Amino acid sequence: MRIRLGYQLNFSFPAPTPMIVMLNVHYMRVGDLERPDHIVTSVPVPIQGYRDSFGNWCSRLVAPAGLVTIGADSIIRDSGVPDPAEPGAVQHRVDELPADTLLFLLGSRYCETDVLSDEAWRLFSGTAPGWARVQAICDFVHSHVTFGYEHSRPTRTAAQTYAEKRGVCRDYAHLAIAFCRAMNIPARYCTGYISDIGLPPPYAPMDFAAWMEVYLGGRWHVFDPRNNAPRIGRTLIAQGRDAADVPLTHTFGPNTLTEFQVWTDEVAT
């Protein structure tokens, strides 16, 4: 399957403003791109790239004052197979976990494991360890939280999502991640593209999305507490402890996002 993916973000800046943007397809999928997903700006500016501590590709630029568009457009080859499931994947004892997964057991900016630990054990200690436990967490979060863009708040934490019972995809991911970590399951935050390929219409306007990966059975697995169902064409952009590590755009000054578009559409082979 071939999927056209990309975005256009329109900003208004009152003054020249430094930015860090994290909008390129993750290095694990770069080999599937038919053409590079280079960032293109409406006003020519120098762009410098670097890798952060998680291996994500970041780009630095200084946006000039006025209206600035940032975008990219590419085609990625995909298997066309929904997210894989491995119900037999086991949960590892903490002392058996690889060292590079231990960071994803700890609390972070938006995932307060210390605040939610007692509640996690109350809710999920009776579930079978491993895949079934993570799925039980996703089922709970999916039904507990009401989705709505009007509920979006950039400072909302997992504990606040649990209390308020509303949010957007990043809030679902943060709450599920916090519960998993409290149950000694490494979990990391992911952001990227999720398509509607294979789903019946009508389709909501496309947006970037957030989900999580958990470490079970010796490798990382995708779980999506917001949609709580396998999807076709999921494409990773970045991963970290939570949204604080992987903001799609980080601006160092006032600005207004005036319009944005995101697309992930199947194209003919």
C-alpha positions as CSV (number, residue, x, y, z in Angstrom):
1,M,0.0,0.0,0.0
2,R,1.1,3.6,-0.7
3,I,0.0,6.4,1.6
4,R,0.4,10.1,0.9
5,L,1.1,11.8,4.2
6,G,1.9,15.4,5.1
7,Y,0.8,18.6,6.7
8,Q,0.5,22.3,6.4
9,L,0.8,24.5,9.5
10,N,0.1,28.3,9.2
11,F,1.5,30.6,11.9
12,S,1.4,34.3,12.6
13,F,4.4,35.7,14.4
14,P,4.6,39.3,15.8
15,A,8.4,39.1,15.8
16,P,11.2,36.8,14.6
17,T,10.8,33.7,16.7
18,P,13.1,30.6,17.2
19,M,11.4,27.3,16.8
20,I,12.1,23.6,17.2
21,V,9.9,21.4,15.2
22,M,9.6,17.6,15.3
23,L,7.6,16.7,12.2
24,N,9.7,14.2,10.2
25,V,8.8,10.6,9.9
26,H,10.8,8.6,12.5
27,Y,14.1,7.1,11.4
28,M,12.7,3.5,11.7
29,R,10.4,4.3,8.8
30,V,12.6,6.6,6.6
31,G,13.4,3.6,4.4
32,D,9.7,3.3,3.5
33,L,9.5,6.9,2.1
34,E,9.4,7.2,-1.6
35,R,10.7,10.7,-1.3
36,P,12.2,12.6,1.7
37,D,9.6,14.4,3.8
38,H,11.7,17.6,3.9
39,I,10.3,20.6,5.8
40,V,9.3,23.4,3.4
41,T,8.6,27.0,4.6
42,S,6.8,29.7,2.8
43,V,9.6,32.1,3.6
44,P,13.1,30.8,3.0
45,V,14.9,30.3,6.3
46,P,17.9,28.2,7.3
47,I,16.9,24.9,9.0
48,Q,19.3,22.9,11.1
49,G,18.7,19.3,12.1
50,Y,19.8,17.3,15.1
51,R,18.8,14.1,17.0
52,D,17.5,14.4,20.5
53,S,18.4,12.0,23.4
54,F,15.6,9.6,22.2
55,G,16.8,9.5,18.6
56,N,14.0,11.7,17.2
57,W,14.9,14.0,14.4
58,C,14.4,17.7,15.3
59,S,14.7,20.8,13.2
60,R,15.7,24.3,14.3
61,L,14.7,27.5,12.5
62,V,13.9,31.2,13.2
63,A,10.5,32.1,11.8
64,P,10.4,35.7,10.6
65,A,7.7,38.1,11.7
66,G,4.4,37.8,9.8
67,L,2.6,34.8,8.3
68,V,4.7,31.7,7.9
69,T,3.7,28.3,6.6
70,I,5.5,25.1,7.5
71,G,4.7,21.9,5.6
72,A,5.8,18.7,4.1
73,D,4.4,16.1,1.6
74,S,5.6,12.6,0.9
75,I,4.5,9.1,0.1
76,I,5.2,6.1,2.4
77,R,5.0,2.4,1.5
78,D,3.1,0.5,4.1
79,S,2.2,-3.2,4.6
80,G,-1.5,-2.3,4.8
81,V,-1.8,-4.6,7.8
82,P,-3.4,-3.3,11.0
83,D,-1.4,-2.9,14.1
84,P,-0.2,-6.3,15.2
85,A,-1.5,-8.0,18.4
86,E,0.4,-10.5,20.5
87,P,-2.0,-11.6,23.3
88,G,0.6,-14.0,24.6
89,A,3.2,-11.3,25.3
90,V,4.4,-11.6,28.9
91,Q,5.2,-9.0,31.4
92,H,8.8,-9.0,32.6
93,R,9.9,-8.7,36.2
94,V,11.5,-5.4,36.8
95,D,14.9,-7.0,37.6
96,E,14.7,-8.8,34.2
97,L,14.0,-5.7,32.1
98,P,16.7,-4.3,29.8
99,A,18.4,-1.2,31.2
100,D,17.2,1.0,28.3
101,T,13.5,0.4,29.3
102,L,13.8,1.4,32.9
103,L,13.4,5.1,32.1
104,F,9.9,4.3,30.9
105,L,8.9,3.0,34.4
106,L,9.5,6.4,36.0
107,G,7.1,9.3,36.5
108,S,7.4,12.2,34.1
109,R,6.0,15.7,33.5
110,Y,2.5,14.5,32.5
111,C,2.5,11.0,33.9
112,E,2.5,11.1,37.7
113,T,2.9,7.5,38.7
114,D,3.2,8.4,42.4
115,V,-0.2,10.1,42.4
116,L,-1.9,7.3,40.4
117,S,-0.1,4.2,41.8
118,D,-2.6,3.3,44.5
119,E,-5.5,3.7,42.1
120,A,-3.8,1.7,39.4
121,W,-3.3,-1.2,41.7
122,R,-6.9,-1.0,42.9
123,L,-8.2,-1.1,39.4
124,F,-5.9,-3.5,37.7
125,S,-4.2,-5.8,40.2
126,G,-6.8,-8.5,39.5
127,T,-6.0,-8.6,35.8
128,A,-3.6,-11.1,34.3
129,P,-0.1,-9.7,33.9
130,G,1.1,-9.0,30.4
131,W,-0.9,-8.2,27.3
132,A,-4.3,-8.7,29.0
133,R,-3.4,-6.2,31.8
134,V,-2.4,-3.5,29.2
135,Q,-5.5,-4.1,27.2
136,A,-7.6,-3.8,30.4
137,I,-5.9,-0.5,31.1
138,C,-6.7,0.7,27.5
139,D,-10.3,-0.5,27.8
140,F,-10.7,1.4,31.0
141,V,-9.1,4.7,29.8
142,H,-11.1,4.5,26.5
143,S,-14.4,4.3,28.4
144,H,-13.5,6.6,31.3
145,V,-12.4,9.6,29.2
146,T,-14.7,11.6,26.9
147,F,-13.0,12.8,23.7
148,G,-13.4,16.4,22.5
149,Y,-11.1,19.0,21.0
150,E,-12.9,21.5,23.1
151,H,-11.4,19.7,26.1
152,S,-7.8,20.2,24.9
153,R,-5.5,21.8,27.5
154,P,-1.7,21.7,27.1
155,T,-1.0,21.5,30.8
156,R,-3.4,18.6,31.6
157,T,-1.7,15.7,33.4
158,A,-2.7,12.1,33.6
159,A,-4.0,12.5,37.2
160,Q,-6.1,15.5,36.0
161,T,-7.4,13.5,33.0
162,Y,-8.4,10.7,35.4
163,A,-10.3,13.2,37.7
164,E,-11.8,15.3,34.9
165,K,-12.7,12.3,32.6
166,R,-12.2,14.3,29.4
167,G,-9.4,15.1,27.0
168,V,-7.8,14.5,23.6
169,C,-5.6,11.7,22.4
170,R,-2.5,12.9,24.3
171,D,-4.5,12.8,27.5
172,Y,-5.7,9.2,26.8
173,A,-2.1,8.2,26.2
174,H,-0.7,9.9,29.3
175,L,-3.3,8.3,31.6
176,A,-2.7,4.8,30.1
177,I,1.1,5.3,30.3
178,A,0.9,6.3,33.9
179,F,-1.2,3.3,34.8
180,C,1.1,1.0,33.0
181,R,4.2,2.4,34.7
182,A,2.5,2.1,38.1
183,M,1.9,-1.6,37.3
184,N,5.7,-2.0,36.5
185,I,5.2,-2.1,32.7
186,P,7.5,0.2,30.7
187,A,5.5,2.5,28.6
188,R,6.5,5.4,26.2
189,Y,4.6,8.1,24.5
190,C,4.4,8.2,20.7
191,T,3.2,10.8,18.2
192,G,2.6,10.6,14.5
193,Y,0.0,9.9,11.8
194,I,-3.0,7.7,12.1
195,S,-5.1,7.1,9.0
196,D,-8.8,6.3,8.5
197,I,-7.9,3.7,5.9
198,G,-10.2,0.7,6.1
199,L,-12.8,2.5,8.3
200,P,-16.3,3.4,7.1
201,P,-17.1,7.0,6.5
202,P,-17.9,9.7,7.6
203,Y,-14.3,10.7,8.5
204,A,-13.4,13.4,11.0
205,P,-10.8,16.0,9.9
206,M,-7.4,14.5,10.1
207,D,-4.9,15.5,12.8
208,F,-1.7,14.3,14.3
209,A,-2.3,11.7,17.0
210,A,-0.8,10.2,20.1
211,W,-0.6,6.6,21.3
212,M,1.7,4.5,23.5
213,E,4.1,1.6,23.2
214,V,4.7,-0.9,26.0
215,Y,7.5,-3.3,26.6
216,L,6.2,-6.9,26.8
217,G,7.6,-10.2,25.7
218,G,11.0,-8.8,24.8
219,R,9.9,-5.9,22.5
220,W,7.8,-2.8,22.2
221,H,4.1,-3.1,21.2
222,V,1.6,-0.4,20.0
223,F,-1.5,0.3,22.1
224,D,-3.9,3.1,21.3
225,P,-6.2,3.9,24.3
226,R,-7.9,6.7,22.3
227,N,-9.1,4.6,19.4
228,N,-8.7,1.2,21.2
229,A,-8.6,-0.7,17.9
230,P,-5.9,-1.7,15.4
231,R,-5.4,0.9,12.6
232,I,-3.8,0.7,9.2
233,G,-1.0,3.0,8.2
234,R,0.1,4.2,11.6
235,T,3.3,6.2,11.1
236,L,5.6,7.2,13.9
237,I,7.1,10.6,14.1
238,A,8.6,10.7,17.6
239,Q,8.7,8.9,21.0
240,G,9.6,9.9,24.5
241,R,8.5,9.8,28.1
242,D,5.5,12.0,27.5
243,A,4.3,15.0,25.3
244,A,6.9,17.2,27.0
245,D,9.7,15.3,25.2
246,V,8.1,15.3,21.8
247,P,6.2,18.5,21.0
248,L,5.5,18.7,17.3
249,T,6.3,22.4,17.4
250,H,8.1,24.3,20.2
251,T,8.1,28.1,19.8
252,F,10.2,30.5,21.9
253,G,7.9,33.5,21.7
254,P,4.3,34.5,21.1
255,N,2.6,33.1,18.0
256,T,-0.8,32.0,16.7
257,L,-1.5,28.8,14.8
258,T,-4.1,30.2,12.4
259,E,-4.8,27.0,10.4
260,F,-3.5,23.5,10.0
261,Q,-4.1,20.5,7.7
262,V,-2.9,16.9,8.1
263,W,-3.4,14.2,5.5
264,T,-2.9,10.4,5.3
265,D,-4.6,9.1,2.2
266,E,-4.2,5.9,0.3
267,V,-2.9,6.4,-3.3
268,A,-2.9,4.0,-6.2
269,T,0.0,1.6,-6.6
